[in-house]
């Protein structure tokens, strides 16, 4: 797939920093379908993946709905 034109593309490290996750997690999300919470990415080189900065920033602002609820487990 060709790299998109007219978009600011960023690398894995910068995308991870913006989202506050590890580079490994970014790589995992790049391999998922969008319907499963994945992030669209493109291969700039055989081992270099790039992301659309606007999409990453949009995702960073979105409210997270996954993960554990605050307060932890409360046994009865």
LINBELQUI-V187256 format. One record per residue. N is the residue number from 1. RES is the residue in one letter. PSI is psi in whole degrees, -180 to 180 (NA if undefined). OMEGA is omega in whole degrees, 0 to 359 (* if undefined). D_CENTER is the distance of its C-alpha to the mean C-alpha in Angstrom with 2 decimals. Layout:
# LINBELQUI-V187256
N:RES:PSI:OMEGA:D_CENTER + N:RES:PSI:OMEGA:D_CENTER
This chain:
# LINBELQUI-V187256
1:X:133:182:18.71 + 2:X:151:177:19.56 + 3:X:140:179:17.38 + 4:X:146:178:17.32 + 5:X:152:177:19.88 + 6:X:11:178:19.97 + 7:X:147:174:16.33 + 8:X:120:182:15.20 + 9:X:142:179:12.89 + 10:X:161:181:11.26 + 11:X:180:183:10.79 + 12:X:-44:183:8.66 + 13:X:-44:180:10.61 + 14:X:-39:178:10.30 + 15:X:-41:179:6.55 + 16:X:-41:180:6.97 + 17:X:-44:180:10.01 + 18:X:-42:182:9.01 + 19:X:-14:180:6.82 + 20:X:33:178:9.58 + 21:X:174:180:8.35 + 22:X:162:177:9.75 + 23:X:-34:177:9.21 + 24:X:-40:179:10.18 + 25:X:-39:177:7.57 + 26:X:-43:179:4.86 + 27:X:-39:177:7.81 + 28:X:-46:181:8.40 + 29:X:-31:179:5.54 + 30:X:-25:182:6.65 + 31:X:-12:180:10.02 + 32:X:155:172:9.98 + 33:X:153:179:11.62 + 34:X:-33:180:10.41 + 35:X:-20:178:13.24 + 36:X:12:179:11.90 + 37:X:13:181:8.58 + 38:X:165:180:6.86 + 39:X:133:178:4.99 + 40:X:136:180:8.07 + 41:X:167:179:8.93 + 42:X:151:175:12.44 + 43:X:117:179:14.60 + 44:X:-25:178:16.50 + 45:X:172:182:18.68 + 46:X:-29:181:19.25 + 47:X:14:182:16.99 + 48:X:117:180:14.81 + 49:X:140:179:11.51 + 50:X:156:184:10.55 + 51:X:155:176:8.19 + 52:X:119:184:9.88 + 53:X:-40:181:10.12 + 54:X:-41:179:11.45 + 55:X:-39:179:8.69 + 56:X:-46:180:6.22 + 57:X:-37:177:9.43 + 58:X:-43:180:10.31 + 59:X:-36:180:7.52 + 60:X:-33:180:8.57 + 61:X:-22:182:12.07 + 62:X:147:179:11.89 + 63:X:130:179:13.84 + 64:X:134:182:12.38 + 65:X:6:180:14.69 + 66:X:171:179:13.93 + 67:X:-178:181:15.44 + 68:X:151:177:19.01 + 69:X:152:178:21.15 + 70:X:149:177:22.60 + 71:X:-18:177:26.08 + 72:X:-170:182:25.75 + 73:X:136:179:28.18 + 74:X:111:179:31.68 + 75:X:146:178:34.43 + 76:X:NA:*:37.47
